[in-house]
Amino acid sequence: RAALDRATVLLSMSKGGKRIDSVWGSGGGQQSVKHLVKEIDMLLKEYLLSGDVLEAERCLQELEVPHFHHELVYEAIVLVLESTGEKTFKMILDLFKTLWRSSVITVDQMKRGYERVYCEIPDINLDVPHSYSVLERFVEECFQAGIISKPLRDLCPSR
């Protein structure tokens, strides 16, 4: 109780709140989901333009939301499904390999991202007719690279 009272006093002080923000940051859970989705979208688009995997990894870590990394997995796979060439496919695969090896994205977050795509693939397929075959190919490549497990691969919907 004493700690909560002390924190309330510090946060109510005009300069105290700014001091605490500069020490602890206001990122992470303090940001709205809408803002985080926009940041992840920009991160992926910047990565696809630059090809800098380490910069993308750094930007993802700076968001301070490891519990929301499934959104990056989801958005990245959707980009692969919507793309027409091999470039996006290979770049997202490389990004996943890097984020997986460095443990930036956990097993749970990777699984949640894939499961979201699996659930929404019927809707995605309405806009992108070849999405099932691209998804199957991408999932198989990720499995071969050791990014996803066999049970997760086997959950992949097919036409």
C-alpha positions in Angstrom: 0.0 0.0 0.0 2.9 2.4 0.9 4.5 1.8 -2.5 1.2 2.5 -4.3 0.7 5.7 -2.3 4.3 6.8 -3.1 3.8 6.1 -6.8 0.6 8.1 -6.8 2.3 11.1 -5.3 5.2 10.8 -7.8 2.9 10.5 -10.8 0.8 13.4 -9.7 3.8 15.7 -9.5 4.2 17.7 -12.7 7.8 17.0 -13.2 7.8 13.7 -11.4 5.7 12.0 -14.1 8.0 13.2 -16.8 11.0 11.9 -14.8 9.4 8.5 -14.3 8.6 8.4 -18.1 12.2 9.1 -18.9 13.5 6.4 -16.6 10.9 3.7 -17.2 9.7 4.7 -20.6 6.1 5.0 -21.8 6.3 2.3 -24.4 5.1 -1.2 -24.1 1.8 -1.8 -22.6 1.1 2.0 -22.4 0.6 2.2 -26.2 -2.8 1.6 -27.8 -3.3 -1.5 -29.9 -4.1 0.7 -32.9 -0.7 2.5 -32.5 1.2 -0.8 -32.1 -0.4 -2.3 -35.2 0.6 0.9 -37.2 4.1 0.7 -35.9 4.4 -3.0 -36.8 3.0 -2.3 -40.3 5.6 0.5 -40.8 8.4 -1.7 -39.5 7.5 -4.5 -42.0 7.2 -2.0 -44.9 10.6 -0.4 -44.0 12.2 -3.9 -43.7 10.9 -4.8 -47.2 12.4 -1.7 -48.6 15.7 -1.8 -46.8 16.3 -5.5 -46.3 18.0 -4.7 -43.0 17.0 -7.6 -40.7 19.0 -6.3 -37.7 17.2 -2.9 -37.9 13.8 -4.6 -38.1 14.8 -6.7 -35.0 16.0 -3.6 -33.1 12.7 -1.7 -34.0 10.6 -4.7 -32.8 12.4 -4.8 -29.5 12.1 -1.1 -29.0 8.4 -1.4 -29.1 8.7 -3.3 -25.8 5.7 -5.5 -26.4 6.8 -9.1 -26.5 3.2 -10.2 -25.7 2.2 -8.6 -29.0 4.8 -10.1 -31.4 2.1 -12.4 -32.8 0.8 -9.3 -34.6 4.1 -9.1 -36.5 3.9 -12.7 -37.4 0.3 -12.3 -38.6 1.0 -9.1 -40.6 4.1 -10.5 -42.1 2.4 -13.7 -43.3 -0.5 -11.7 -44.8 2.1 -9.6 -46.7 3.5 -12.8 -48.1 0.1 -14.0 -49.2 -0.7 -10.6 -50.8 2.6 -10.3 -52.6 3.0 -11.4 -56.2 6.7 -12.2 -56.4 9.3 -14.3 -54.5 11.1 -11.3 -53.0 8.6 -10.7 -50.1 8.4 -14.5 -49.5 12.1 -14.9 -49.1 12.6 -11.7 -47.1 9.8 -12.5 -44.6 11.3 -16.0 -44.3 14.7 -14.5 -43.5 13.1 -12.1 -41.0 11.4 -15.0 -39.2 14.6 -17.1 -39.2 16.5 -14.2 -37.6 13.8 -13.4 -35.0 13.5 -17.0 -34.2 17.2 -17.7 -33.7 17.6 -14.6 -31.5 14.6 -15.6 -29.5 12.9 -12.2 -30.0 9.8 -14.1 -31.0 8.8 -16.9 -28.7 7.2 -20.2 -29.6 3.9 -19.0 -28.2 3.9 -15.8 -30.2 4.9 -17.5 -33.4 2.1 -20.1 -32.8 -0.5 -17.4 -32.1 0.4 -15.5 -35.3 0.1 -18.5 -37.5 -3.2 -19.6 -35.9 -4.6 -16.2 -36.6 -3.7 -16.5 -40.2 -5.2 -20.1 -40.3 -8.5 -18.8 -38.9 -8.7 -15.9 -41.4 -7.5 -17.6 -44.5 -11.0 -18.1 -45.9 -11.5 -14.3 -45.8 -8.0 -13.6 -47.1 -8.6 -16.0 -50.0 -11.6 -13.9 -51.1 -9.2 -11.0 -51.9 -6.2 -13.1 -52.8 -7.3 -16.2 -54.7 -4.0 -18.0 -54.6 -3.5 -17.5 -50.8 -4.0 -21.2 -49.8 -1.2 -22.5 -52.0 1.2 -19.7 -51.0 0.4 -20.3 -47.3 1.0 -24.0 -47.6 4.3 -23.3 -49.3 5.4 -20.7 -46.8 4.4 -22.9 -43.8 6.4 -25.8 -45.3 9.5 -23.6 -45.8 9.1 -22.3 -42.2 8.9 -25.9 -40.9 11.9 -26.9 -42.9 13.8 -24.0 -41.4 12.9 -25.1 -37.9 10.8 -22.0 -37.2 7.5 -23.8 -36.6 6.7 -27.2 -35.1 5.2 -30.2 -37.0 1.9 -29.9 -35.2 1.6 -26.2 -36.2 2.5 -27.1 -39.8 -0.1 -29.9 -39.8 -2.8 -27.4 -38.7 -2.3 -25.4 -41.9 -5.6 -25.4 -43.8 -5.6 -26.5 -47.4 -8.1 -26.2 -50.3 
